[in-house]
Amino acid sequence: MRVSGSERLANYAILMAFAVFALYPLVGIVAAALQPDTQAPGGLANFGQAWEIGRFGSYLRASALVSVFVVAVSTVLSILAGFAFGTMRFRGSEALFYVMLIGIMVPAEAIVVPLFFDLRALGLTDTFWALALPQVAQSVAFGTFWLRAFFRSSNRSIIEAARLDGASTWRILWQVLVPLSRPALVTLVVLTFMWTWNEFLIPLVMVPTNESLRTAPLGLGFFSGQYTQGFSLLAAGAVIVAVPVVVLYLFLQRHFIAGMLEGAVRD
Amino acid sequence: MSSGTGSTTRRAGPPGEPRRVGYLFVLPAFAVYAAFALYPLLKAVYLSLWHWDGLTLATWAGLSNYADVLGDERLRGAFAHALVLMVFFAVLPLLVGLLLAAVLHRAKVRGLPFFRTVVFLPQVVAMVVIAVAWRRIYAPDGSLNSLLGAVGLDSWARGWLGDYTFALPAVGVVGTWLESGLVTVLLLAGMSRIPTELYEAARLDGAGPVREFLSVTLPSVRAEIAVALTLTVIAALKTFDLIYMTTSGGPGYSTTVPSYEVYRQAFEVGQVGLASTIGVVLTVIIFAISFVITRIGDRGGD
C-alpha cells in the first residue's frame, strides 16, 4: 500500500521504540551478567563463577535429562495416538479424543496438589518419574491434538497407495506418514522442549529435597533466594538458564511462532 | 474399497475405515494422560470436598471450601487481582497489538522479520529469568528509578515491588511487556491475509485510515482477536512463577493470585482441601473463558 514518506518514517520510529521496549529487560540482564562485583570478576568469567557457585552444571544436566525424556516419550506416544484419531474410526474415538483435549487446558496448578500427595504415598516424590511423567501427560495431550489435525489433513491417496502395495498399518505410519509430517513434528518437538525446559511449578513441588534433580529454572529460583551478594552472578545464572531455548528459537523461530499461535485453540 | 463409507457414518467422525487396532495405538498415550493428568484432576475435585492438612485424617468439608473461596478476604482478593492482571496481560496488549499491527500493515516496512523475531522473544524465555530481569528494573536502586531521576521525577522513585499500591500494576506491566509481542505477531499474520481488494473498495468509497481500520481491518481479524484474548487471559491466570519469583504475593497479600494461593495453601499453610478447591475453581474459570471467547470469535466470523 502506498503511504507518504512521513508516515513511513513514523512507522520506523514506532517499530524501533517497540523493539527497544521488548529487548530492554533481556539486554539489561545480559549486560548485568558481564559486570564485575564483589564475587564476580567481570566479563565472561562471571559465567564460570556462576556455574561453580550456583551449581548450574548440575541443574542443566537435570533439565536436559528431563527434557529429552519428556520430548522423546511424548512425541512417540502422540504420533501413535494422533495417527489413530486422525485416520481410523473406532467406537468412542471422538469421546476419547475430547477427554484428552481437556488436558490442553487444565492448568498444572490444579493437578499438582493431588499428584504430590498421591506420589508421596507411593514413595515417588523426589524421583525422576515424579518430575517427568506429569509433564509427559500434559505434552501428550497437546501432541495428540496437534498430530491428529495433521494426519487428518494428510493426503489419503498416499495411504491408499501404500496399502495397495501391501504395506502394513505400522509401516504406513512410520515409513510413509511420519517422514511426510516432519514440519509438524519439528514444531511439536521444539514446543515440548521449551515447555519442559521452562517449567517451574512441577519441579518445585515434585522434587522438594533432591538437589540432583533440580532443573535449571528451579535452580535459578533457589540461587536467587540464597545468593544476595550482588546481582552479576544471578544475572549470569539467568542467562545460562535462558540460552538453550533462545538459541533453538533463533534457528527454528518459524516453528515456535507457528506452533504457539496455531496450536492455541484451533481445531 | 473400504466398506464402512455408508450413509450412517459420516459427520464429525475421522476419515478412514473402522479399525479396532485404533485402541491399541491410543492406549499408551491415554494411559499416561489418564494416570498423571486426568486422575489428578478428578482427585482434586474429590479433595476439594475435605479438610485435610496433608498428614492427619481428613474430615468431610462438603462445599465449605468453596464457600471459603468466596468468603475469605485474602482468596477473594486473589481472584480480584487476577482480574486486574487480565487488563494488563490481555486488554492492554490487544490495544498495543492492534495499533502496531494496523500501522505496520498499512505501510510495507523493511525489517519486519527481524522485528517479529525480537518482539516474540519474551515468549520463549523462562518466566523465572524474566522475573529476575524485572526485579532488577523495579529495585530501589534499579533502572526504573534511575530513569525517573533522570527526568526529574525523583519523588516518584520507590521500591516498586514492595509498594502496596504499585506492586500489582508493576507485575501487570511485566505481563503487558510479555504478551504485546505475541498479540502483534498474531494480528499481523491475520491482517496479511486480508485481500487488498477490500481496501481498494474502501478507498473508492473515500474511507480514511481510521474508517478503513474500523470497517475493513478490525472485522477481518476477529478470529485472531479471539485467539489472542484466549491465550493472554489464560496467561494472566497462570502467573505462578512470576508471582513466586517477584513478590510472593506481597506486600501483605496485595499481589497474591489464585495460582500462587494453590501452592501456598497446600505446601505452606497445610490446607490441602482448600488448595485443591482453588485449583478446581481456576480450571473451571479457564474452561469457561476459553469457551466464551471462542464462541464470540466464531459468531460473525465467516
Contacts between the chains, C-beta under 8 A, distances in Angstrom:
chain1	res1	chain2	res2	distance
A	1	B	106	5.6
A	1	B	107	6.7
A	1	B	108	7.0
A	1	B	196	7.6
A	1	B	199	6.8
A	3	B	106	5.8
A	3	B	107	4.4
A	7	B	106	7.6
A	7	B	107	6.1
A	8	B	107	5.3
A	8	B	109	7.0
A	11	B	103	5.7
A	11	B	104	6.6
A	11	B	106	7.9
A	11	B	107	5.0
A	11	B	109	5.2
A	12	B	109	6.3
A	14	B	100	6.8
A	14	B	103	5.9
A	15	B	104	7.0
A	15	B	109	6.4
A	15	B	111	7.3
A	15	B	115	5.6
A	18	B	100	6.2
A	18	B	115	7.8
A	18	B	119	6.5
A	18	B	180	7.7
A	18	B	184	7.8
A	19	B	115	5.9
A	19	B	118	4.8
A	19	B	119	6.6
A	21	B	177	7.0
A	22	B	118	5.6
A	22	B	119	4.7
A	22	B	121	6.6
A	22	B	122	6.4
A	22	B	177	7.2
A	22	B	180	7.6
A	22	B	181	5.5
A	23	B	118	5.9
A	23	B	121	7.4
A	25	B	130	7.1
A	25	B	133	4.2
A	25	B	134	5.9
A	25	B	137	6.2
A	25	B	177	7.0
A	26	B	121	6.7
A	26	B	122	7.3
A	26	B	125	6.8
A	26	B	133	6.6
A	28	B	133	6.2
A	28	B	136	6.9
A	28	B	137	7.0
A	28	B	143	6.7
A	29	B	129	7.2
A	29	B	132	6.7
A	29	B	133	4.3
A	29	B	136	7.0
A	32	B	136	6.6
A	73	B	32	7.9
A	77	B	28	5.1
A	77	B	29	4.0
A	77	B	32	6.5
A	78	B	29	6.3
A	80	B	25	4.5
A	80	B	26	7.2
A	80	B	28	6.4
A	80	B	29	6.3
A	81	B	25	6.3
A	81	B	26	4.8
A	81	B	28	7.6
A	81	B	29	3.7
A	81	B	30	6.9
A	83	B	25	5.9
A	84	B	19	7.8
A	84	B	21	7.8
A	84	B	22	4.1
A	84	B	23	7.8
A	84	B	25	3.6
A	84	B	26	4.9
A	85	B	14	6.3
A	85	B	22	7.8
A	85	B	26	6.9
A	86	B	14	5.9
A	87	B	14	6.7
A	87	B	15	7.0
A	87	B	16	4.5
A	88	B	14	6.9
A	88	B	16	5.2
A	88	B	17	7.2
A	88	B	18	7.6
A	88	B	19	4.0
A	88	B	21	7.2
A	88	B	22	3.9
A	88	B	25	7.5
A	89	B	4	6.8
A	89	B	9	7.1
A	89	B	13	5.6
A	89	B	14	5.9
A	89	B	15	8.0
A	89	B	16	5.6
A	89	B	17	6.5
A	89	B	18	4.7
A	89	B	19	6.7
A	89	B	22	7.4
A	90	B	18	6.3
A	90	B	19	6.0
A	90	B	20	6.1
A	90	B	22	3.9
A	90	B	23	6.1
A	93	B	13	7.6
A	93	B	14	6.8
A	93	B	22	6.3
A	93	B	26	7.7
A	94	B	12	6.5
A	94	B	13	6.8
A	96	B	26	6.3
A	96	B	30	6.7
A	99	B	38	6.9
A	100	B	29	7.5
A	100	B	30	6.8
A	100	B	33	5.8
A	102	B	38	7.3
A	102	B	41	7.7
A	103	B	33	5.7
A	103	B	37	4.9
A	103	B	38	7.0
A	105	B	234	7.6
A	105	B	283	7.7
A	105	B	286	5.7
A	105	B	287	6.0
A	105	B	290	6.2
A	106	B	37	6.3
A	106	B	41	5.7
A	106	B	283	5.8
A	106	B	286	8.0
A	107	B	237	7.2
A	107	B	238	5.4
A	107	B	259	6.9
A	107	B	279	7.4
A	107	B	282	6.0
A	107	B	283	6.2
A	107	B	286	6.2
A	108	B	238	7.8
A	109	B	238	6.9
A	109	B	240	6.2
A	109	B	258	7.5
A	109	B	259	4.5
A	109	B	262	4.6
A	109	B	263	7.5
A	109	B	278	8.0
A	109	B	279	5.2
A	109	B	282	5.9
A	110	B	40	7.9
A	110	B	41	6.1
A	110	B	44	5.4
A	110	B	262	7.5
A	110	B	276	7.9
A	110	B	279	3.6
A	110	B	280	6.3
A	110	B	282	6.1
A	110	B	283	4.5
A	111	B	36	7.9
A	111	B	37	6.0
A	111	B	40	3.8
A	111	B	41	5.5
A	111	B	44	6.4
A	111	B	279	7.5
A	112	B	40	7.8
A	112	B	262	7.6
A	112	B	263	8.0
A	112	B	279	7.8
A	113	B	44	6.4
A	113	B	47	7.1
A	113	B	262	6.5
A	113	B	266	4.6
A	113	B	272	6.3
A	113	B	275	5.1
A	113	B	276	5.3
A	113	B	279	6.1
A	114	B	40	4.4
A	114	B	41	8.0
A	114	B	43	3.8
A	114	B	44	5.0
A	114	B	47	5.8
A	114	B	276	6.6
A	115	B	36	7.0
A	115	B	40	4.7
A	116	B	266	7.5
A	116	B	267	7.9
A	117	B	54	6.3
A	117	B	272	6.7
A	118	B	40	7.1
A	118	B	43	6.8
A	133	B	32	6.6
A	133	B	35	7.6
A	133	B	36	4.9
A	134	B	36	4.6
A	134	B	37	7.1
A	134	B	40	7.8
A	136	B	32	5.4
A	136	B	36	7.0
A	137	B	32	5.2
A	137	B	33	4.9
A	137	B	35	7.2
A	137	B	36	3.6
A	137	B	37	4.0
A	138	B	37	6.1
A	140	B	29	4.8
A	140	B	32	5.9
A	140	B	33	5.4
A	141	B	33	5.8
A	141	B	37	6.6
A	143	B	29	7.9
A	144	B	29	5.7
A	148	B	14	7.9
A	152	B	14	6.1
A	152	B	15	6.9
A	156	B	15	6.4
A	156	B	16	7.8
A	160	B	1	7.9
A	169	B	19	7.6
A	169	B	21	6.5
A	194	B	124	5.9
A	197	B	126	7.2
A	198	B	125	7.9
A	198	B	126	4.1
A	198	B	127	6.8
A	198	B	128	7.9
A	200	B	126	7.4
A	200	B	127	6.5
A	200	B	128	5.8
A	200	B	240	7.2
A	200	B	241	4.3
A	200	B	244	7.6
A	201	B	240	5.3
A	201	B	241	6.9
A	201	B	263	7.2
A	204	B	244	7.9
A	204	B	263	7.8
A	205	B	263	7.4
A	205	B	267	6.9
A	216	B	126	7.6
A	217	B	126	4.8
A	217	B	127	7.7
A	217	B	128	4.3
A	217	B	129	7.6
A	217	B	241	7.6
A	218	B	128	8.0
A	220	B	126	7.8
A	220	B	128	5.1
A	220	B	129	6.9
A	220	B	132	7.0
A	221	B	128	5.6
A	221	B	244	7.4
A	221	B	245	6.3
A	224	B	132	6.0
A	224	B	245	7.1
A	231	B	136	6.2
A	234	B	132	6.2
A	235	B	132	7.1
A	235	B	136	7.5
A	238	B	128	7.5
A	238	B	129	4.5
A	238	B	132	4.6
A	238	B	133	6.9
A	239	B	129	7.8
A	241	B	126	5.8
A	241	B	128	6.9
A	241	B	129	5.6
A	242	B	125	5.0
A	242	B	126	5.9
A	242	B	129	4.5
A	245	B	124	5.2
A	245	B	125	7.2
A	245	B	126	7.2
A	246	B	121	7.3
A	246	B	124	6.3
A	246	B	125	6.5
A	249	B	121	7.1
A	249	B	124	4.5
A	250	B	117	7.5
A	253	B	117	5.7
A	253	B	120	7.2
A	256	B	120	7.4
A	256	B	123	7.6
A	256	B	124	6.1
A	257	B	116	7.3
A	257	B	120	5.8
A	257	B	185	6.2
A	260	B	123	6.4
A	260	B	182	7.4
A	261	B	182	7.9
A	261	B	185	7.1
A	261	B	186	5.3
A	261	B	189	6.9
A	261	B	227	7.1
A	264	B	227	5.1
A	264	B	230	6.5
A	264	B	231	5.5
A	265	B	226	7.9
A	265	B	227	5.9
A	265	B	230	5.3
A	265	B	231	7.9
A	265	B	290	6.4
A	265	B	294	5.9
A	266	B	227	7.6
